[in-house]
């Protein structure tokens, strides 16, 4: 799977997929860095390069979204708004740095974002869910000359057209993607390890539950139901 291995005790992998980490870095925490954290964190600090005091919206609060929130908080964003449809997840958002939360199932999310940003819209919007509707919503939430970053990729057969005049012309908005956090693997992973060891990057709090390999179906169902930020499979 894309030059990596999954759910195996041992694997032969390509050297470009290896990163040296300190021996005292817990492996279950380190495992989170390989995809979800790298993707969400990097979208903020590498692709968008969020500046202090910028207003930020993160749509979707799973493992990737939580990582984007942390990166935005470390970058000095304010307000930092999280949009999701799960009250349970939204309750956790403040732990990772969110200043405002919106349940899109019970609230007009666009109106709420505009109210929080004094009708200006956000400087940056990160769409961490694979949904074309969420991308369109993100563009609407984005303010003049703002940037909407697509982090979660919708299924290719679900893509719908987005009219350029909605955001490119008068408002000069930017719509861009971020592949795996626009990352430099060895540099960014080692930097995140240092942030974790300094107590600045929350990884322990992202692990909802640890499972044995024989419980993997249970772990997957938990993720599919939206019950977990991240589940980890343990081999020892």
GIKA-V937961 format. One record per backbone hydrogen bond with DSSP energy under -0.5 kcal/mol. CO is the residue of the C=O (numbers start at 0). NH is the residue of the N-H. Records with the same first field share a line. If there is no record, write none. Layout:
BEGIN
CO = NH, NH
END
This chain:
BEGIN
0 = 3
2 = 13
10 = 12
13 = 16
14 = 17
21 = 24
23 = 25
25 = 29
26 = 30
28 = 31, 32
29 = 32, 33
30 = 33
31 = 34, 36
32 = 37
34 = 38
35 = 39
36 = 40
37 = 41
38 = 42
39 = 43
40 = 43, 44
41 = 45, 46
42 = 47
43 = 48, 49
50 = 53
53 = 77
54 = 122, 123
55 = 80
56 = 58, 125
57 = 59, 82
58 = 127
61 = 65
62 = 66
63 = 67
64 = 68
65 = 69
66 = 70
67 = 71
68 = 72
69 = 73
70 = 74
71 = 76
72 = 75
75 = 52
78 = 55, 80
79 = 98, 99
80 = 57
81 = 101
82 = 59
83 = 103
84 = 86
85 = 89
86 = 90
87 = 91
88 = 91, 92
89 = 92, 93
91 = 94, 95
92 = 95, 97
93 = 96
99 = 81
101 = 83, 103
102 = 105, 106
106 = 108
107 = 111
108 = 112
109 = 113
110 = 114
111 = 115
112 = 116
113 = 118
114 = 117
116 = 119
119 = 143
121 = 142
122 = 146
123 = 56
124 = 126, 148
125 = 58, 127
126 = 150, 151
128 = 130
130 = 134
131 = 135
132 = 136
133 = 137
134 = 138
135 = 139
136 = 140
137 = 141
140 = 121
142 = 145
145 = 173
146 = 124, 148
147 = 149, 175
148 = 126, 150
149 = 177
151 = 153
154 = 157, 158
155 = 158
162 = 165
163 = 166, 167, 168
166 = 172
170 = 144
173 = 147, 175
175 = 149
177 = 179
178 = 181, 182
179 = 182
182 = 184
183 = 187
184 = 188
185 = 189
186 = 190
187 = 191
188 = 192
189 = 193
190 = 194
191 = 195
192 = 196
193 = 197
194 = 199, 200
195 = 198
199 = 201
200 = 202
202 = 205, 206
203 = 206
205 = 207, 229
208 = 231
210 = 233
211 = 214
212 = 215
214 = 217, 218
215 = 219
216 = 220
217 = 221
218 = 222
219 = 223
220 = 224
221 = 226, 227
222 = 225
228 = 62
229 = 207, 208
231 = 210, 233
233 = 212
END
